[in-house]
């Protein structure tokens, strides 16, 4: 049970971004309460994250935010102020290899952004891709097809144009533990957390949020409420009526990720990299036990399964699992194709352009860090800082809608406008419109 009946801020959701937001507000002296309907921090969509840390996106703001985040994951204990005896996540900085394709403009735009933010990269010739991926087939297979389509697995063009290697990238070994680490850091600053509790109503008066109702009868007051509810974010927005005033919305999308064994004789866990390939519309990274984790880059041929009720959805594997593995096997012909599906089925919380919303709402005091699933895990520490900056500015009278808050990235040395993550923005046409962002 919450210890008090009123707080400075109530945070709905204790995934990795919600926990980091609680930490950033608490360290600034805010009395916060985080409420989550699940039993532990990071128990929901965070635990299903691939936890990839990368710097390449489609826009300057997104790339800068991700590169700033990389510095925090690389110094996780320092960021959280953790003690030497604390059980912390492990971040493996193994680098990211991204194939050049017509779809990603051969990464020319991305590399130009990397130059602007000072993030290193190196071009990789087609013949050198084998230094990073075991025995690759370098033919083109675009466009992506379903396994039963004519021509699946047959080359459609000459070899790919090469790739770009980003040395500052990798993955977190345990995304759920990352949220728990942030929770403990927040608690050391005085933050409180309440689990197995559901927000059933939002209290408001005269255009101002006043708090929440928990489990139908418990009223908890606060002048600030923050929606970080992941796949439940759209339901929370509807609950308080702010969805009608948003140009960008969020929905829950079902996604599958496959885990298969690495090719015979290959220590992919030790020597593998994060790999992104828009030609086959798939990505992968090493996984514990010398496995390969494989995800989809959401090509047009894949059915999008939208979920209206995130508490009830099909969490069993479908034919999509086989498609994922077979697509990756186009590039890695030695990849074993198991008869039994293993991996993860989870929900993403996504917007129309797959870019997040970090913003206030039309209801004073009600804020949102939503639409973050699939590609924002890596930004969690910076998202927490950014939300704290936004909230303090707005609560001190700044008009964010007319004069967008500027956020300074300490490590990158750049100021970015939070208008890029506004609920009222136009759909970002520079987006990949996929999990790549």
C-alpha positions in Angstrom: 0.0 0.0 0.0 1.2 3.6 -0.6 2.5 5.2 2.6 0.8 8.5 2.0 -2.4 9.9 0.6 -0.7 12.7 -1.4 2.5 13.1 -3.4 4.3 15.6 -5.6 4.0 13.2 -8.6 2.4 9.9 -9.4 4.0 7.8 -12.1 1.8 5.2 -13.8 4.1 2.3 -14.9 7.3 0.9 -13.5 9.0 -0.3 -16.6 12.5 0.9 -17.3 11.5 4.4 -18.5 9.0 4.8 -15.7 11.6 3.7 -13.1 14.2 6.1 -14.6 11.6 8.9 -14.5 10.9 8.2 -10.8 14.7 8.3 -10.1 15.2 11.6 -11.9 12.4 13.3 -10.1 13.2 11.8 -6.7 16.9 12.9 -7.0 15.5 16.5 -7.6 13.6 16.3 -4.4 10.2 15.3 -5.6 8.0 13.0 -3.5 7.0 10.4 -6.0 4.8 7.3 -6.1 5.1 4.8 -8.9 2.1 2.5 -9.5 2.2 -0.7 -11.5 -0.5 -3.4 -12.0 2.2 -6.1 -12.3 4.2 -7.6 -9.4 7.7 -6.1 -10.1 9.5 -3.3 -11.9 10.1 -4.2 -15.6 7.7 -7.1 -15.4 5.7 -6.0 -18.5 6.9 -4.9 -21.9 10.4 -4.0 -20.6 11.0 -7.7 -19.8 10.2 -8.5 -23.5 12.6 -5.9 -24.8 15.6 -7.0 -26.9 17.5 -4.4 -24.8 19.7 -3.4 -27.8 21.7 -0.2 -27.3 22.4 1.5 -30.6 22.9 5.1 -31.9 21.4 4.9 -35.4 17.9 6.3 -36.0 16.2 8.3 -38.8 16.5 11.7 -37.2 19.1 14.0 -35.6 17.2 14.2 -32.3 16.7 10.5 -32.0 20.3 9.7 -32.8 21.6 12.3 -30.3 19.3 11.0 -27.6 20.5 7.4 -28.2 24.2 8.4 -28.2 23.6 10.3 -24.9 22.0 7.1 -23.6 24.9 5.0 -24.6 27.1 6.9 -22.1 24.7 6.1 -19.3 24.6 2.3 -20.0 28.4 2.3 -20.3 28.6 3.8 -16.8 25.4 2.3 -15.3 26.6 2.0 -11.7 27.8 5.6 -11.8 24.5 6.9 -13.3 22.5 5.2 -10.5 24.9 5.9 -7.7 25.0 2.2 -6.9 27.2 0.4 -4.4 29.8 -2.3 -5.3 27.7 -5.1 -3.8 24.5 -4.3 -5.8 23.4 -6.8 -8.4 23.5 -4.7 -11.6 22.8 -5.4 -15.3 25.8 -6.1 -17.5 26.1 -4.0 -20.7 28.1 -5.7 -23.5 29.6 -3.2 -25.9 30.0 -5.5 -29.0 29.2 -3.0 -31.7 26.4 -2.8 -34.3 26.7 -3.8 -38.0 24.0 -2.3 -40.3 23.6 -3.3 -43.9 23.4 -0.5 -46.5 20.2 -0.8 -48.6 18.1 1.4 -50.8 15.5 1.5 -48.0 17.9 3.1 -45.6 19.5 5.4 -48.2 22.7 3.3 -47.9 23.0 4.9 -44.5 24.3 8.2 -46.0 21.8 10.3 -43.9 22.6 8.3 -40.8 26.4 8.8 -41.2 25.9 12.5 -41.8 24.0 12.6 -38.4 26.8 10.7 -36.8 29.2 13.2 -38.0 27.1 16.0 -36.5 26.9 14.4 -33.0 30.5 13.1 -33.0 29.5 9.4 -32.9 32.1 7.1 -34.5 31.4 4.6 -37.3 33.3 2.9 -40.1 32.3 1.7 -43.6 32.5 -2.0 -44.2 33.0 -3.4 -47.7 30.9 -6.4 -48.7 33.8 -8.8 -48.5 34.6 -7.7 -45.0 31.1 -8.5 -43.6 32.4 -12.0 -42.8 34.6 -10.5 -40.1 31.4 -9.8 -38.2 28.9 -12.4 -39.3 29.6 -16.1 -39.9 29.7 -17.3 -43.5 27.2 -14.7 -44.8 25.3 -15.0 -48.1 25.7 -11.5 -49.5 23.1 -11.6 -52.3 20.1 -9.2 -52.2 16.7 -10.7 -51.2 14.6 -7.5 -51.1 11.6 -7.2 -50.9 11.0 -9.3 -47.8 8.5 -12.1 -48.4 6.5 -14.5 -46.4 7.8 -18.1 -46.2 5.1 -19.5 -48.5 5.5 -16.8 -51.2 6.9 -17.6 -54.5 10.6 -16.8 -54.7 11.2 -16.8 -50.9 14.9 -17.4 -50.3 15.9 -16.7 -53.9 18.2 -13.8 -54.6 16.7 -10.8 -56.3 19.8 -8.9 -57.1 23.7 -8.8 -56.9 25.5 -8.6 -53.6 24.6 -6.0 -51.0 26.4 -2.7 -51.0 28.3 -3.2 -47.8 27.5 -2.1 -44.3 28.4 0.4 -41.6 29.9 -0.6 -38.2 29.0 1.4 -35.1 31.5 0.5 -32.4 29.5 2.2 -29.6 26.6 -0.2 -29.3 25.6 -3.5 -27.9 23.0 -4.9 -25.5 21.9 -5.2 -21.9 21.9 -8.8 -20.6 18.7 -8.4 -18.4 16.2 -5.7 -19.3 13.9 -6.5 -16.3 16.9 -6.1 -13.9 17.6 -2.7 -15.5 14.2 -1.5 -14.4 14.7 -3.0 -10.9 18.1 -1.3 -10.7 16.5 2.1 -11.5 13.7 1.4 -8.9 16.3 0.8 -6.2 18.1 3.9 -7.1 14.9 5.9 -7.0 14.0 4.4 -3.6 17.4 5.5 -2.3 16.3 9.0 -3.2 13.0 8.6 -1.3 10.7 7.4 -4.1 7.9 4.9 -3.4 6.6 2.0 -5.5 3.3 0.2 -5.3 2.9 -3.1 -7.2 -0.1 -5.2 -8.0 -2.2 -2.0 -8.1 -4.3 -0.7 -10.9 -5.1 2.9 -11.7 -8.9 2.9 -12.4 -9.6 6.6 -12.7 -7.8 10.0 -13.0 -8.8 12.7 -10.6 -9.2 16.2 -12.2 -10.8 19.5 -11.5 -11.2 22.6 -13.8 -8.6 21.4 -16.3 -6.0 20.3 -13.7 -5.1 16.8 -12.8 -5.6 16.1 -9.0 -4.4 12.5 -8.6 -5.6 9.0 -9.3 -8.0 6.3 -8.0 -6.4 3.0 -7.4 -8.3 -0.3 -7.5 -11.6 1.5 -7.7 -11.7 3.1 -4.2 -8.3 4.4 -3.0 -7.8 8.1 -3.8 -4.3 9.4 -4.0 -3.7 13.1 -4.7 -0.9 14.7 -6.7 -0.7 17.8 -8.9 1.4 15.8 -11.4 0.5 12.5 -13.0 2.8 10.8 -15.6 1.6 8.2 -18.0 4.4 5.7 -18.6 2.1 2.7 -18.9 3.6 1.1 -22.0 1.0 -1.0 -23.9 -1.7 0.3 -21.5 -0.8 4.0 -22.3 -3.7 4.6 -24.7 -6.2 3.2 -22.1 -4.8 5.6 -19.5 -5.0 8.6 -21.9 -8.7 7.7 -22.7 -9.3 7.4 -19.0 -8.6 11.0 -18.4 -9.8 12.2 -21.8 -6.6 13.6 -23.2 -6.5 11.4 -26.3 -8.9 13.6 -28.3 -6.4 16.5 -28.2 -3.5 14.6 -29.6 -2.3 14.5 -33.2 -0.2 11.4 -32.5 -1.7 8.4 -30.8 -0.4 5.1 -29.4 -1.5 1.5 -29.8 -0.4 -1.9 -28.5 1.2 -4.1 -31.2 1.9 -7.8 -30.8 5.5 -8.8 -31.7 7.5 -12.0 -31.7 11.2 -12.5 -31.2 12.9 -15.8 -31.9 15.8 -17.5 -30.1 17.8 -20.1 -32.0 21.2 -21.8 -31.6 24.2 -20.2 -33.3 25.6 -22.0 -36.3 27.7 -25.0 -35.6 31.2 -24.2 -34.5 30.5 -20.4 -34.1 30.8 -18.8 -30.7 28.3 -16.0 -31.5 27.7 -15.2 -27.9 31.4 -14.2 -27.6 32.2 -12.9 -31.0 28.8 -11.8 -32.5 27.5 -8.3 -33.0 24.2 -6.5 -33.1 23.1 -6.9 -36.7 20.4 -5.0 -38.6 19.5 -5.9 -42.2 16.7 -4.1 -44.0 17.3 -6.2 -47.1 15.9 -9.3 -45.3 13.8 -7.1 -42.9 15.4 -8.7 -39.8 17.8 -8.0 -37.0 19.7 -10.1 -34.5 22.0 -10.0 -31.5 23.8 -12.6 -29.4 21.9 -14.2 -26.5 23.0 -16.2 -23.5 23.7 -19.8 -24.2 25.3 -19.1 -27.6 21.9 -18.3 -29.0 20.9 -15.8 -31.7 18.0 -13.5 -30.9 16.1 -12.6 -34.1 13.5 -9.8 -34.6 11.5 -8.3 -37.4 12.0 -4.9 -39.0 8.3 -4.8 -39.8 8.2 -5.2 -43.6 4.9 -4.5 -45.5 4.3 -8.3 -46.0 4.1 -8.9 -42.2 0.6 -8.7 -40.7 0.4 -6.1 -37.9 -1.6 -7.6 -35.0 -3.0 -4.7 -33.0 -4.3 -5.5 -29.5 -7.2 -3.5 -28.1 -7.0 -5.2 -24.6 -3.3 -5.5 -23.5 -4.4 -7.7 -20.6 -5.7 -10.4 -23.0 -3.8 -11.3 -26.1 -2.4 -14.4 -27.7 1.1 -15.0 -26.3 1.8 -18.2 -28.2 4.1 -18.4 -31.2 2.7 -18.2 -34.7 4.0 -18.7 -38.3 5.7 -15.4 -37.8 8.4 -17.2 -35.7 9.3 -19.4 -38.7 9.4 -16.5 -41.0 11.8 -14.6 -38.7 14.2 -17.5 -38.5 14.0 -18.3 -42.3 14.7 -14.7 -43.2 17.8 -14.6 -41.1 18.8 -17.9 -42.6 18.8 -16.2 -46.0 21.8 -14.1 -44.8 23.2 -16.9 -42.5 22.7 -20.2 -44.4 24.4 -22.1 -41.6 21.8 -21.0 -39.1 20.1 -24.1 -37.7 16.3 -24.2 -38.1 14.8 -25.9 -35.0 11.5 -27.7 -34.9 10.5 -26.1 -31.6 9.9 -22.4 -31.2 11.7 -20.5 -28.5 11.8 -16.8 -27.7 9.4 -14.1 -26.6 5.9 -12.9 -27.5 5.2 -9.4 -26.1 3.4 -6.1 -26.8 5.0 -2.9 -28.1 3.5 0.5 -27.5 3.9 2.4 -30.7 2.9 5.6 -32.4 2.0 6.2 -36.1 5.7 7.0 -36.9 7.3 4.8 -34.3 8.8 7.8 -32.6 7.9 8.3 -28.9 5.8 11.0 -27.2 7.6 12.8 -24.4 5.2 15.6 -23.7 2.6 17.3 -21.5 -1.1 16.9 -22.4 -4.1 19.2 -22.7 -4.8 18.4 -19.0 -2.6 20.5 -16.9 -0.3 18.4 -14.7 -0.8 15.3 -16.8 2.4 14.2 -18.8 3.2 11.3 -21.1 6.3 9.2 -21.9 4.5 6.8 -24.3 4.9 5.1 -27.6 8.3 4.0 -26.5 8.3 0.2 -27.1 10.6 -1.5 -29.5 13.2 1.2 -29.8 13.3 3.4 -26.7 14.8 1.0 -24.0 18.2 2.4 -24.9 17.0 5.9 -24.2 15.5 5.2 -20.7 18.0 7.1 -18.6 17.9 10.1 -20.9 14.1 9.9 -21.2 13.9 10.1 -17.4 16.1 13.2 -17.4 14.1 14.8 -20.2 10.8 14.1 -18.6 12.0 15.7 -15.3 13.3 18.7 -17.2 9.9 19.1 -19.0 7.8 18.6 -15.9 9.8 21.1 -13.8 9.7 23.7 -16.6 5.9 23.4 -17.2 5.1 23.3 -13.5 7.1 26.5 -13.1 4.9 28.2 -15.7 6.7 27.6 -19.0 4.4 27.3 -22.0 5.9 24.2 -23.7 3.3 24.1 -26.5 4.1 27.6 -27.7 7.8 27.6 -26.8 9.1 24.0 -26.7 11.5 23.1 -23.9 15.1 22.7 -25.0 17.0 19.7 -23.5 20.8 19.7 -23.2 22.6 16.5 -23.8 25.6 16.7 -21.5 27.8 14.0 -23.2 26.9 14.9 -26.8 27.1 18.6 -26.1 24.0 19.4 -28.0 20.6 21.1 -27.3 17.6 19.4 -28.8 14.0 20.6 -28.9 11.4 18.4 -27.2 9.0 19.5 -30.0 10.4 16.5 -31.9 8.5 14.3 -29.4 5.3 16.3 -29.2 1.9 14.8 -29.1 0.9 17.5 -31.6 3.7 16.9 -34.2 3.1 15.9 -37.7 3.9 12.3 -38.6 7.7 12.2 -39.1 8.2 11.3 -42.7 12.0 10.7 -42.0 11.1 7.7 -39.8 11.6 4.2 -41.0 8.0 3.4 -39.8 9.4 0.3 -38.1 11.1 -0.8 -34.9 14.3 0.8 -36.3 12.6 4.2 -35.6 
